Amino acid sequence: MLSRLVAVTFDAHAPTRLATFWAGMLGRQVVEHAGALFLPGDDTQLGLEFVASDTEKEGPNRVHLHLTSDSPADQQHRVATALELGASHLDVGQRPEEGHIVLADPEGNEFCVTEPGNNFLAGCGLLGELACDGTRAVGLFWSETLGWPLVWDQDQETAVQSPAGGTKVAWGGPPVAPKKARNRQRFHLVPVAGDRQAEVDRLVALGATRLEPGADGTVELADPDGNEFSVQES
């Protein structure tokens, strides 16, 4: 049995505004489902989900998105589009010679528009990568959870990718900053075979920790680095 990564869930003070921003960036439609706003993905591009929350942002997120570009003009166009939709430039200490441009969405979530010719993200599509803070152990956990092979495993850094290709999920290795509060971005899974309890038991055996269930009955777990994620009925 395996889990399917349906979406990355964002806590948002204004979920409609945030969903509209990312719909504009990714060229997707917003769909309402079970009290959340979805930007559905496909076999190669991950979905995004936005839920109302009053949780405050405390420091950098453990996950940020990398959008790709095809040319210098395309990169500048994507940046200009983001700024028009409500993003802002963000200084995280990047050096002038680094080709990516760091931005924050309307609720301060960090993301990058990567430079054209980025070999690591070649062929990954517009939503090229979820770049995560995390140890090698958590990369191995997610590889087993999703059944996605490791496409990078060097110097404690790992990355996985669906066998169909598309968006990569990468972890930068230690040191990982101490976790201060519940993550405002979380993975949203559904069991491929439909037996949620059996899948939860498997994930716990792989190293996940059971958390208190959500108010709507959603099963919540934490991965080996303490990152919360949900397992919902398929």
Stockholm file with secondary structure:
# STOCKHOLM 1.0

chainA/1-234         MLSRLVAVTFDAHAPTRLATFWAGMLGRQVVEHAGALFLPGDDTQLGLEFVASDTEKEGPNRVHLHLTSDSPADQQHRVATALELGASHLDVGQRPEEGHIVLADPEGNEFCVTEPGNNFLAGCGLLGELACDGTRAVGLFWSETLGWPLVWDQDQETAVQSPAGGTKVAWGGPPVAPKKARNRQRFHLVPVAGDRQAEVDRLVALGATRLEPGADGTVELADPDGNEFSVQES
#=GR chainA/1-234 SS CCEEEEEEEEEESSHHHHHHHHHHHHTCCCEEETTEEEECCCSSSCEEEEEECCCCCCSSCSEEEEECCSSHHHHHHHHHHHHHHTCEECCSSCCTTCCCEEEECTTCCEEEECCTTCGGGTTSCSEEEEEECCCHHHHHHHHHHHTCCEEEEETTEEEEECTTCCCEEEECCSCCCCCCSCCSEEEEEEESSSCHHHHHHHHHHHTCEECCCCTTSCEEEECTTCCEEEECCC
#=GC SS_cons         CCEEEEEEEEEESSHHHHHHHHHHHHTCCCEEETTEEEECCCSSSCEEEEEECCCCCCSSCSEEEEECCSSHHHHHHHHHHHHHHTCEECCSSCCTTCCCEEEECTTCCEEEECCTTCGGGTTSCSEEEEEECCCHHHHHHHHHHHTCCEEEEETTEEEEECTTCCCEEEECCSCCCCCCSCCSEEEEEEESSSCHHHHHHHHHHHTCEECCCCTTSCEEEECTTCCEEEECCC
//
